[in-house]
Amino acid sequence: MRHMSDDHTHVQEFFGTRAADWDTRFPDDGPAYEAAVKDMGLRPGDRVLDAGCGTGRALPPLRAAVGGTGVVLGADLTPAMLEAAVRAGRDRDGRLLLADVAALPLRSESLDAVFAAGLVAHLPNPAENLRELTRVVRPGGTLALFHPIGRAALAARQGRELTPEDLRAEPNLGPLLAGSGWDMLSYVDEDARFLTLAVRRD
C-alpha cells in the first residue's frame, strides 16, 4: 500500500519536471477552459476554487465569471506549477495556495463551486478526496470535472488503451460522485472536451 506522502512525491515529481513548458505543450486549450467555466453557471460574487490548478489556466475565465466581487482561489501541490502560474501573471486573477486538495485549508461550506481540470486520475483516494471537495462547497454548490480533450483523445495522447476501468467513464464516475455527496447533472465526453457537472446534495 502506498503512503499519502509517496503519492505527493510522485505527483510533485511528475508535474514539477513539466511545469516550465506546460502551457506551450498545450497552447490551444484556452477556449475549452472558457467554455467549461461558462457551463458552470457562475455568478458575480461567487467564491470558486480551481482544485489542482497547475499553471492557473482556468483562473482568468473564473475571474471573468465571478467578477471583482467574487473570490477565486487556485490550489496545487506542486510549487513549480504555482511558480509558472505567477510567471504567466495568473496570480492577478486569483489567490494561489500551495495546498493538497485532499486536505484543503478552507472552512467548510465556504465556496460556491469547484473547478477541477485533470484532477480525478491523480487523486490517491478518489472517493475520500472528492468528499473533501464536498466539505468546502455549500449545499447546492457546483463541481466541474474537466479535460480540454475527451477520454479517447487523452488516452491516445498518453499512449494507453481506453479501458472500462477508466475512472472518468460515466458508469464509474457517476457512482463515485454519488458516494461522495454529489449528484451528477451532466456528462459530456467528446473529442474536443470532457466535462462532468455535479451539484452538492444538501
C-alpha angles and dihedrals in degrees: 000000000000119000120231090246089057090054091049092051092048093050093046092048093047096049097030092065091047101043099092096060100023095113094045091052091058105029097153100056097093099092091049091053091049092050092049092050090048090053090056091071095224118179133211109279095026121139113229137176126207099210112207089007097179109184091354100252091152095051098083095052091042090053091047089052098050097034129207093313093054129087121237121188129180118198125188137162096217118079093201091058092052090047089054089050090054092048088053090052094242093130084079089068099047145002112265120220127192094218145133112247087215090065109024121190090227135110119255114268091006096129137065096205147002125214116198121183116192091342109122097068091054097052112110092210107018098187094048094041093050088052088059088057088049089054096057096045123080119241108278091025123135136249121195119194108193147178122178088226132039127262096261093048090046092052090049091049090052094045096241138119120258105239134186087246091067106129090219094058109113095240089055101037097048096059091040091056093043091053090051097054100269132116114212111236101179141357124201123177111172133146090260099047151354118219131166119180121197135175126218114245120234 
